[in-house]
């Protein structure tokens, strides 16, 4: 091999390996068609590892006002979607204290949180950068559901395993009462919980 070609070939090899190394579940899946609204909602919920949750504040000086905060979520290990966003919470957290006064909340997730919108060149506010808003309440889970929540969260957020035990963490789920989807032009679309849970996110391509 010519010594003058070797650096070029090494550079190309490095780029190929970097491309393979950066692949993620979000890169290997394709968003469902925008007319399959419930499937789009399930797809987003499974792809996103965190969400913005809005509660009604119980803290001065913003009592009664919307209060948005970030939480890690998981509806199941990668490839195992339940559709239920699970969370690992502590009563020391300000938003959880809001939930003790009123459990009603909304949860927002967007494909801007994944590689998808960036790869497609979509601005996070563009309707084409699909996002979902869930209305409902936050409920603590126990028993076998808590076991599933633990597996769902710890598999995608392994740092949680080492969080301080004196914070009295507990597993909770977002109990969905309404689903709002914006994934295309023409305005927001709604999905009932039954439609949402009957749908399935698109399978990954291997």
TAMO-V581033 format. One record per residue. N is the residue number from 0. SS is DSSP state (~ for helix, > for strand, _ for the rest). Layout:
# TAMO-V581033
n | ss
N | SS
N | SS
This chain:
# TAMO-V581033
n | ss
0 | _
1 | _
2 | ~
3 | ~
4 | ~
5 | ~
6 | ~
7 | ~
8 | ~
9 | ~
10 | ~
11 | ~
12 | ~
13 | ~
14 | ~
15 | ~
16 | ~
17 | ~
18 | ~
19 | ~
20 | ~
21 | _
22 | _
23 | _
24 | ~
25 | ~
26 | ~
27 | ~
28 | _
29 | _
30 | _
31 | _
32 | _
33 | _
34 | _
35 | _
36 | ~
37 | ~
38 | ~
39 | ~
40 | ~
41 | ~
42 | ~
43 | ~
44 | ~
45 | ~
46 | ~
47 | _
48 | _
49 | >
50 | >
51 | >
52 | >
53 | >
54 | >
55 | >
56 | _
57 | _
58 | _
59 | _
60 | _
61 | _
62 | _
63 | _
64 | _
65 | >
66 | >
67 | >
68 | >
69 | >
70 | >
71 | >
72 | _
73 | >
74 | _
75 | _
76 | _
77 | _
78 | _
79 | _
80 | _
81 | _
82 | _
83 | _
84 | _
85 | >
86 | >
87 | >
88 | >
89 | _
90 | _
91 | _
92 | _
93 | ~
94 | ~
95 | ~
96 | ~
97 | ~
98 | ~
99 | ~
100 | ~
101 | _
102 | _
103 | >
104 | >
105 | >
106 | >
107 | >
108 | >
109 | >
110 | ~
111 | ~
112 | ~
113 | _
114 | _
115 | ~
116 | ~
117 | ~
118 | ~
119 | ~
120 | _
121 | _
122 | _
123 | _
124 | _
125 | _
126 | _
127 | _
128 | _
129 | _
130 | >
131 | >
132 | >
133 | >
134 | >
135 | >
136 | >
137 | >
138 | >
139 | >
140 | _
141 | _
142 | ~
143 | ~
144 | ~
145 | ~
146 | ~
147 | ~
148 | ~
149 | ~
150 | ~
151 | ~
152 | ~
153 | ~
154 | ~
155 | ~
156 | _
157 | ~
158 | ~
159 | ~
160 | ~
161 | ~
162 | _
163 | _
164 | ~
165 | ~
166 | ~
167 | _
168 | _
169 | >
170 | >
171 | >
172 | >
173 | >
174 | >
175 | >
176 | >
177 | >
178 | >
179 | >
180 | >
181 | >
182 | _
183 | _
184 | _
185 | _
186 | _
187 | _
188 | >
189 | >
190 | >
191 | _
192 | ~
193 | ~
194 | ~
195 | ~
196 | ~
197 | ~
198 | _
199 | _
200 | _
201 | _
202 | _
203 | _
204 | _
205 | _
